[in-house]
Amino acid sequence: MKKTLFTLSFLCSILLSLQAQNIEYVEYELDNGLKVILHEDHSTPIVAVSVMYHVGSKNENPDRTGFAHFFEHLLFEGSENIARGEFDKYIQNAGGMNNANTNYDRTFYYEVMPSNHLGTGLWLESERMLHAKVEDKGIETQRQVVKEERRQRIDNQPYGSVLEESMKRAFTKHPYQYSVIGSMDHLDAAQEADYKKFYKDFYRPDNAILSIAGDIDVPATKKMIEQYFASIPRGEGEIYRPTIVEPAMTGEVRDTVFDNVQLPAVVQTYRIPAAGTDDYYAVSMLSTLLSQGESSRMYRALVDEQQKALFAGNFPLDLEDPGVALVFGIANMGVEAHDLEKAIDAEMMKVQNELISEKEFQKLRNQTEAGFITANGSVVGIAESLANYEMYYGDANLINTELERYMKVTKEDIQRVAKKYFVPSNRVSLYYLPKPVTP
């Protein structure tokens, strides 16, 4: 009886949350190809203005890697109408904040401001799209910034190269093999003309989505968008989209990376389907089962009970093309890498050999639901989600319906994807070991 009541209560909460997750929006396209998505919400007097460009590290010339990430920095330098170093000041003077991020598939810029400064945000983003300063002075400044970022985040950060080392072994044909931050040699070798070409090729309205969420009036906002963006010309030529299909792995790839670390680590990189596919949702829920929170399977078994790891995790990359999921653990003092690897494999085998319990499954569904709703709990989160769904899948309404896809995943699906993808023949296995001490 208690189990029945719990299940009914859980189903009711899911239905209520699905009803609450009804984000209304207006979507249209300008003549120059710029897609626009507007979400009106007057709960707070703020607005998020964002532009997502469909360019990431996978669109780069293999001899000029790092450009997408580099432009994330460069395009804060200013424009024909914004002096160098003044871009951020407009935001700060308006009482707002701004940021940007780049991944393998896209680049995202945004400002969060008081809603009476909507015009300022639109003007700044239109300047970035049409009049950005792509010149040697700014290029050299940001080149040094990116070099320092690489030193801090990758070269001098313990385990900082994990993703880079894993991806270049997991992919041999597809451009996901290249690091998002790119090669410093490539950035050094590039000339001003290379950067101008990249800007012209990808920073164009027909390769972008303007997504605005918050305290706006839709008809008035449309007029402002027309004023700032309609005159920007459509780009010339076809936008490069890689069509390379990475061949299936034919066996496990094993290697050792000697790094500036004190404790060994085990990193397993499994090839998985692209985000948005049925199997990806099951893989994502498997990851939550194994490693979300201190009560997750991997943390409980490897950290608490066996004390073989200081930290253990599992996360899939939600990529536009078929990607990877990383499983990793940092060994406790005195624990060898191969012992930690056996313990990690044992936890995966449990999922492959036994269906998870009903109680654990319901908890997993609750976690998935909570995480999904939290991601859309702010105006910038909503703006980004709307743009992501439209860019990757051509369906912004997935912001309201994607949770249903997660809820369709069964216990059997989780066991099936564990057996199908999380097998030794479909992975890269790396041992991270301390560099040998030399006399």
N, C-alpha and C positions, 0 to 999 in steps of 0.2 A: 504493500500500500504506500509506504514512504517513497519507494522508488517511482511509483506511478505519479504521486503528487509532485515529486521533484521534476520528473520529465515534463509534466503538464505546465509546471511553473516556468521551466526553462523555455518551452515552446512559446508560451505567452510573451516572455521577455523578448524573444527573437522577433515575434510578430510586431510587438510595439516598437522595437528599435528600427525595424525595417520601415514601419510607417513614419517614424520620426526622421529617418534618413531620406528626406524628400527635398533635395536641393534644386530649387527652380532656377532656370537660367534662360537667357536669350542667346541664340547663336546665329551668326550671319557672316558673310564674306564680302570684303571690299572688291572693287573692280581690279585692283592690283594683285589680288590673290591672298591678302592678309585675312586670316580667319580671326573672328572676334567672338569671345564668349563673355557674357555679362551676368553676374549673380548679384541681385539686390537684397541687402540685409541691413535693416536700420537698427539693429540691436545695440550697436556701439557706433560712435561717430568717426569711424576709421575706414580706410579703403586700402586694398592691396592692388597695385598695378603691376602686372607681370608680362614679360614677353619670353616665350620659349622658342628657341631656334632648333630646327631639326638637324643639328650637326653635333657630333661627338667625335671621340677619337677614332671610331671606326670609319669615318669619312675622310680621313687624312691620307695624304701621300705617304707611303711607307718610308720615303726618304726625308720626310718633314713631319715626324711625329711630334705631338705635344701642342699643335697649333690651336685646337679647340679650347684646351685649358688655358693656353697663353692669351687667347682673345678674351676670356673671362676676366683677366686682369687688365689687358690693354684697353678695353672699352670703358674703363673708368677714368681714362686719361683726359678726356674732354672731347670737344668737337669744334667745328668751325665757329659755333656760337657760344661755346662754353670753354672758358680758359682752363689750361692744365691745372689739375688739382682742385678745381671748383665744383666738380660734379657732386661730390659728397656734401659739400657745404649747402647746396640748395636743399638737400634732404634734411640736414641737421637744422637749418634755419626754419624749416617748416615743422620741426618737432617730430620728424619721422626717422625711419631706419631703412637700410637697403642692404642687399647682398646678392650673391650669384653662386651657382654651382654648375659643374660640368661632369658628365659621365661618359660612358662609351657611346651613347646614342643621342644625347641632346645637351643643350646649354640653356640655363634658366636664369633670368634676371628679374629682380622684383624690388619694389618699394612699398613700405607700409607707412601711411601718412594720415594725418587728420583729413577727413573727407572734403573739407573746403580747399584742400590743396591738390585735388584730383588733377587739375590742369597742369600743375607742376610736374607730376609723375608722367603724364602723357607727353609733355614736351620733352622731358629728359629721354624717354624711351624712343621718341621719334628722332631725336638728335643722334642717339646711339645707332639707329637703323640706317640713317641717311648720311650723316655728316661726321661720323667718328674720325678722330685724328689717328691715322695710321701712318706714322712717320718715324724716322730714325731716332729722334730724341726720346719719344715715349717708348719705342721698342726696346731701346737699350736700358732704360729705367726698369721696365717690367721684366726684361731678361734677367736682370740681377735679382729681382724679387722672386721670380720663379726658381732660380737656382738655389736661393736660400730656403725656399719652401721645400724643395726636394731634399736638401741636406737635413732639414729638421724633421720632415715627415717620413722619409724613406732611408736615406743613406746613413744617418746617425741615430735613427730610432730603432731600438731593439724590436725585432720581428717586423720592422716597417716595410720590408720588401716582400712580405708573404704573398700579397695579391699579384704583384709584378712577376715574381718567380713562378707562381702557380699558373698564371694565365699564359705565359710564353711557352709553357710545356703542354698545357691542355689544348692549345690551338696552334696548328702548324700552317694553316692556309688562311683562315678567317682573320680579319684585322683586330678582333678582340685580343689577339696575342700581344698587341702593343699597349704599353702603359699609358694611362690617361694623361699623366703629367709629362710623358714623352721623354725623348732623348735630349740631353743638354747639348750634345754635339750637333744634333739637327737644328736646334734653335740658334746655336752659335753660327752655323753655316748659312742660315737663311738670310736673304737680303730683303730690303724694304719692298721690292717688287713681289716677292713671295707672299708677304703678309697682305699686301694690297689685293692680290689675286684671291686669297682665301676670303677676305672680307667681301669682295665683289661676288664670289661664287656662292656664299652661304648666308650672308647677312642681308637678306632681301625679304620683302613682305610675303612673297609666295613660298617662303620656307619658314614662316613664323606663325605663332598663335599669340594674339593679345588677349589675355585673360584677366578680367577685373572682377573683384568680389568685395562687397562691403556696402557702405552707406552711400549709395548712388541713386540717381533718378535715371532710369534707362533711356528715355527719349532725349534728355539733355546730354547724357553721356555719349550717345550716338552722334550728336552734333559735334561734340568736342573731338571725338575720334576722327570724324570726317575732316575737321579742320587740321588736325596734326598729322594724319597718316594717309589720307586719300591721294595726296599729290606725290607720294613716294613712288617712283616707277617700279614696275615689275622687273624682276631680274632677267638677265639674258642667258640663253643656253639652258641645257638640262642640268638639274642638280644631281651630283654624283651620289648614288646609293649602291653600296657594295652588294653584289648578288652571290658572293662566294659561299658555297655550302661546305662546311667543315666535314671531312670524312669521319666515319665512326672510328672510335678507338679499337684497336685490335689486341690490346693487352695493356697491362698496368705499366705505367712509367714511374720508375723509382729514382730518386736522386737525394743528395745531401747538400745542404747549404750551410757553410760555416759563416757565422755572423757574430757581431759584437753582443752576444747574449751570455747570460750566466747559467740559464737552465735550458735543457733540451725542449723542443717542441715538435709535435707531429701535425702535419697539415695534409689533409686529403682533399683533393679537388675532383668532384664528380661532374661529368657532363649531364646536363638536364635539358628539358624542352624550354622553348621561349615562354616568356610571360604571356598570360592570357589564354594559354592552352589548358585543356582539362587536366592533364597530368601535372602541370605547373602548380595548380591549386592544391593538389594532393601533396606534392613535394614541399610546398610552403607550410602546410599544416604539419607535415612530418618534422620539419625544422622546429616549429613551435613546440611540438611534443618533446623533442630531444633537448632543447636548449633555452627555452624562454623562462627565465626566472630560476631562483634557487631550488624550487621544487621540481624542476624539469628532470628528465631521466638522466641525462649526461652529468649534470651538476650533482645531482643526488648520489649517483653511483660512483663517479670518478673523484669528486672533490670531497664529499661528506663521508661516504661509507668506506671506500677503498683508499682514500687520501693519496691517490696517484697523480692528481693534477691540482694545480693552483687555480686553473681556469679551463673550462671546456665549452665549446660552442658549435653551432651548426647554422649556417645561413645561406640561403639561395640568393643569387643576383637576379633581379627582375629585369632581364635584358630583352631587347626587341627581337633579336635572333636567338636561336638556341644557345644557352649559356652554361653556367656552372653553379654548383653548390659547394661551399667549403665546410669541411668538418675539421676541427682542430682542438688541440689541447696543449697546455704548457705544463711540463712535468714538475712534480713536487721535488724537493731536495732528495737526492739519492735515488731517484727513479730513472731508469734507463728508457730511452725513446721506444725501443721495441716492446717493453712491458706496457707502456702507455698505449701504444698502438693496439696491442692485443685487447686491452680493456675497452678502447673505443670501438673496435670491431665487434666485441661481444655485445655491446649495447645495440648496435645496428642489427646484429643477428637476432636479437630478441624481438625486434619489430618485424623482421622477416619471417620468423618462425611462429609467432603468436599474435593473435588479434589483440589489440589493446582493449582494456575493460570498458564497460559502458560508462562508469564513473569518470574514468580518465578521458574518454571521448567527449563527454559533455563539458568537462572542464576545458578541453582543447577548443571546442566550439565557442565557449564563452570568451576565452582569450582572443580568439580570432576576431570575434565580433567587436570586442572592446578596442582592440588595436586598430581595426578598420575605422571605427567611429572617431577615435582619438585623432587619427591622421587628418580628419576633416573637421577638427574642432576649432580652427582659426580661419580668418579670411584668407590668409596667404596659403594655408593648407588646401582650402577649397579651390583657390585660383590655380594652384599647381596641379591638383588632381584633375580638374576639368581639362586643363591643357594636356596633361599626360594621356588621358583617355582618348581625347580627340586625335592627338598626334600618333600614338601607337596603334590605336584600333579604329579610328574614325568614328568613335561613339562616345561623346562626352557624357551621355546618360549612364554610363557604367558607374559613375559616382553614386548613383542610386540603386543600381542593380547588381554590382559585382559581388556584394556580400552573399547574394543568393547562390552564386557559383561556388563559393566556399562552403556554404551550408549543404550543398548537394554532395560534397565529398563524404564517402563512407569509410568505416573502419577497414573494409576490404580494399578500398582504393589506396589507403595509406600503406597497408601491407604490400599491395601489388607494386607501387612505385618504389618501395624500399628494395624489393626483390629485383626490379627491372633496372634501376639506375645505380643503386648504391652497392655495386659489386666491384671487386678488385680489378676486373678487366676493363672497367669504365672509369678509371681514376688515375690521377697523378698523386703519388705519395712522396712527400718530402719530409726529411728529418732536418730540423734546424738545430745545429750543434754549436757550442762555443768554439771560437777560433782557437787552434792549438797555440799554446804558449811557446814562444821561441826564445832561446837564450839571448 
